[in-house]
Amino acid sequence: MAAKTLTTRELGRATLARQMLLEREAVPAIAAVERLCGMQAQEPRPPFAGLWSRVDGFRRDDLLEPLRSGKVVRATLMRATLHLMTARDYRKLRSALDPMMLGAMGPRAKDVDLDAVLREAAKLLRRGPLTFNELRAALARRFPRADDRGLGRAVRLGMPLVMVPTDDRWAFARDSRFAPAEAVIGKPPAKRAAAGELLLRYLAAFGPATAGDFQQWSGLGGARAIVDGVRDSLVELRDERGRELFDLPDAPRPGTDVPVPVRLLPDFDNLLLAHDDRTRVIADDHRGLVATKNLRIKATFLVDGIVSGTWAVERRGRQATLTLTPFGRLRKADVRELEAEGEAMLRFLEEEASMHDVKVVSAA
């Protein structure tokens, strides 16, 4: 039987359903993070905004508590970037990323005696959590001929480390301290984790997808072989260009007539980073308006399930302003929805401000 072909719009609806963006869902924050298979967290605040857009009645404390209790951790994970992940998933899945972590160390770490550096780092961290500035300085004294940035990168990628939360508003200081994962979550990560399990979790959160999409999201090479290892658990589909897609048999794939509410997504939201071909959620012509030269991914908003503009918050004294910048002309009804959603988001992010304003401006 020929594989079923899904349109780009159908792919978008399927992914939005798994990302809890067709409607807010009444689930605990920890369950949402697990369902999303992690949330990119280059900065502390965006995951809070991302959960606010996905979880019904979400409050800041709903994520602060599991972060501070160690049930959710912030650590270097997919694509060698910072993510939030539940402690349970971190223990199960972290080692599946080891080949990518080693490959991402780069030229500065190539001459580092990795085993010796990791032993020394473990010794230093047993005395207590350290910032990477502190850790690099201590390692540089022990390995004076090594590049200090290379030393830091070797430890960041070679050791299972997690950030230590603080009393800061969004759970982490600007220069956070790191500790061995075991010290925070009580158990070390599994020594071996199957990349196939990570693929299945990826499809549950972002599918249907190609092998290349999984490789883009995870940073792991050899995606085709990983797919082949679990192929018996998957259903095979096609996109409109004839490319092979993979999915879980019982995963949601709603019809194109399912309505999508407007939604605000934070900086670095994984919806925009989880596929090689991102046309299911953003037009190729608009990608350059979202990704900056210094690799920042701007906060965006969805209209009918497609990224249709960016948004930003500015705080001056007691005044907080959220500015929406559409890529093109919007319907008046969509603008009204965006203004209402924007004001609610603004009050969540800047609750201490006494004045809140939402503006819609034309793109430059």
N, C-alpha and C positions, 0 to 999 in steps of 0.2 A: 504493500500500500504506500502510495506517495505521501511524503510528509506534508502536513498542513502548512499553508502559507499564512503568515500573520502580517497585516499591514503595519506601517509605522505607528499609526494611531492606536491600533490594538496593542502593540508592544508598550506604548506609553501608558495605556490604561492598566495593563497587567502590572507594570512596575509601580505605578502610583498606588495600586491596591495594596501591594506588599509593603510600601513605604508609609502606609497609614495617611495618605494624602487625598484619598477620595472622601474620607470623613474622619473626624477626630474619634479616637477609640478610647474607651474607658478601661485602661490597663495601667498597672503600676509602672513607674519610670524604669525600674530595673528590667521588667519584662519587655518594655519597648526597646531598650538598648540591646537586649539579647535578640529580639526579633529582627532588628536592623543589622545584626552582625557587626556591631560597633558603629561609632560615629566619629568622623574626623574632628580632631580637637586641637588644631594648631594653636588656637587661643582658647582661654577658659570659657568665655561666654557663649560662643555659637551653639554648643550642644544644648544649652538651656533653651535658647530660642528655637532650635530645631524640634525639641520635644514639645514646647509650647504649641507649635503648629500641628502636632500630630496626636497629642494626648489630651483627652477631654478633661478640663479642669486642672491642668498641670500647674503646679506651684514650684517656686524655686527650691523649697525645702524637700520636695519629692526627689530631687536628684542630689541635693547636698547630703542628705542622710546616708544614702548608699555609698557615696564617694567617701565620706568621712569614716564610715564603718568598714571600708574595704570590700564591699560587695560589688562595687563598680570601680575600675581603675583607669587611670590615664597613663598611657605607655606608648612606646614606639612599636608600631605594628605594620599594617599594610602599607606598601610603597615606602617603607621606612619613615613614615610620618606618624605624628601623634594622633592617637585615637582613644576614645572611651570604649571600654569593653567590660562586660560583667566578669567578675573574678572567676566564675565557673567556666566561661568561655576562654578566658585567658589561660587558665590551667590546661584546658583541653587542646587549644589550637595554636598557642604561641610557637611551639617548636616546629610546626608545619612551615613557618616563615623563615626558618634558619637559613636555607640556601639563598633566599633573597637578601637577608640581612648581611650575610658574608659578602655577597656580590656588591652590595651598596657601600662598602667601606671606603672605596675610592683610593686614589693614588697617595693621599697623605698617610694612609694607614698601611700601605703595602710593605714597608720595611719594619713594621712593628712586630715584635715577638708577641703574638697575640696571647698565647697561653700564659706567658710571664706577666703581661699587662693585666690580664683578667684576674690572675691570682692576687696581684698587688691591689687591684681595685676592690676585690672582695674583702681583703684584709682591712683596707681603709673604711669601707662601708659597714663593716661589722661594728665599728666604733660609733656609728650613727649616720643618718642621712646627710648628703652633701649636695650642693649645687654643682653644676658641671664646671663652673669657673673654679670652685674649690677643688674639685676632683682633678681637673686638668693640671692645676698648679702643683698639687701633691704628686701626681704621676710624673710631671716634668722633672721634679727633683730626683725621682727614682730612675728615670730614663732620660737623661739630659740631652742625648743625641737625637731623640725622636721628635718629630713635629708634634707640638702640643695639641693642635687641632686633630691630628691623626689619632693621638692617644684617646682624646675624648670620643671621637667617632667610633673607635674600636670598642670602647666600653659601652657606649650607647647601643650599638648594634649587636655586640657579642654577648652581652649579659642581659638576662631578663630583669629589667629595672622598671619600677613604677614611680610616678610622682607622688610625693607626700602632700595630702591636702592640708589646707590651713583654714583660718577663720575668715579669709577674704570673702567678699560678696559672692564671687563665682567659684569659690572653693580652692583657688590656687593663686599663689603670689606670682609676680612678674618673673622672678628668678626662682623657680621652684627647686626644692630639694628632691633628690632621688634616693630610693632605697631598694635593696634586693626584693624582688617580688614576694619571695617567701616570707619576708619580715612583715609585709603588709597583708597578704591574703592567707597566711598560715600554712600554705603548702607550696612547694616549687612546681613550676609547670611540668607537665608530662614530658619525659625525655624524648619520646617519639610521638608525633601526631601525623595522621594521614592527611596529605593535601587533598585527597578526595573528599574527606569530611568537610574541609573548608569550602570546597567547591559546592557541595550540596547546600551548605548554609548560605553561600553567596547567592545561589539561584533562588532560595527561599526569600531572600531580601531584595533581589534585583532582577531576577529572570523575567522572561526567557532571555538567553544571552548566548553569544558565541564563545568559543574558547579564547579568542583574542580579547573579548570583553573581560573575562575572568582574569586574564593575564594583566590587563591594564589596571584593574581594581586592586589585585593582590600584589603585583610586582614580581610574582613568581614566573620563572621561565618554564618551558616544557608544558604549557597548558594543555596541548592536545593529548599528551600522554596521560595527564591527570584525568582528563575527560574520559579517555578510553578505559581507565581503571574503574570507573563507576558507571560506565555506559548502560549496563543492564538495569540501573536504577532510574534512568532518565527517559524522557520522551523526546523524540527528535522532531523539529519543526523547521520552517524556512522563513526568511524575511522576503520582502518584495524584490530584493536584489539576488535572491537565490542562495543566500548564505545559510549555512547550517546553524541552527539554534538548538539549544538544549534547555530542558526544563524539568521540574519535578512533575510527576503525573497528576497529582491532585492540587497543584498550586492554582491560585485564582487567575483567570484570564477573562475578565469581564468584557462585555461588548462595547462598541464605540459609542453607543447611545447613553452610557452611564455618565451622568453629569459630574463635573469636577469643580469644586468651589475654588475661589481665588485663595492662594496661600502665599505667605511670606516665608522664604527659606533663608537661613543665616549664611554668613561667609563660610566657605569651604564645605557646603553641604554635600554629602556623598551622592545625592541624586545626580549631581553634575559631574561626578568624578568616577562613577562606577562602570562606565562603558567606554570602549574604544570608539564606537559609533554612537553619538549622543543625540541623534536626530529625533529619537523618541520623545525627548524633553526639551531640546533647544535646537534651533536652526543653525546650520553651520555658519551662516553669515553673522550670527550674533555671538558666537563663542569669543571672538576677540573683544567684545564689549564687556565680557564678564571676567576673563582671565587677564591679569595684568602682567607686565614684563617681569616683575619680581615674584611671579608664581602665586600671587594672591587670587583667590576666587571670591568675587564680590557677592554680597547678599543680593538675592534675586526674588522676584515674585512670579507666580504662575497664574495664567489666565487660560481657562479651558485645558489645563494640564501642560501647557507649554510655557517655558521661560519667556516672559514678555517685557522684562525691564529689571532695573536694579533699585535697591533702596539703601538708605543710610540714615543713621541717627546722629544728631549733633546736640550737645548739651552746653548751654551757656547760662551759668548761674542756676536759677530756678526754672528756666525755660528749656524744655526738651522738644526737639523738632524731628520728625521723620519725613524724609523727602523721597518720593517715588519718582523714578525717571523711566518712563516707558520707552521702548524701542520704536514705537510707532503710535498711530492713532488708536485709542481704545473706545469702546462703547460706553455711553454714559452710565449704564447699569453696572458695568465692570468697574468703572472709576468709583462709583458709590460703594461697591463692595470692598474695593481696595482701601478706600479711606477708612471705612469702619474697621477692617482687619488691621490696618496700619495703626489706628489709634489704640486698639486693644493691645497690640504688640508693644507699642511705645509705653503704655502704662505698665506693662509687665517689666520691660527693661529698665525704665526710669521711674520707678514708683515713688521715689523721693522728690521728684520735680513737682512743682505746684502748678505749672502750666504745660500743657501738651498740645502740640499742633502738628497736623499732617498736611504736607504740600505735594502737589503733583506738578512736575516741571517737564519741559520738553528736553529731549536729548540734545546735546551740543552738536 
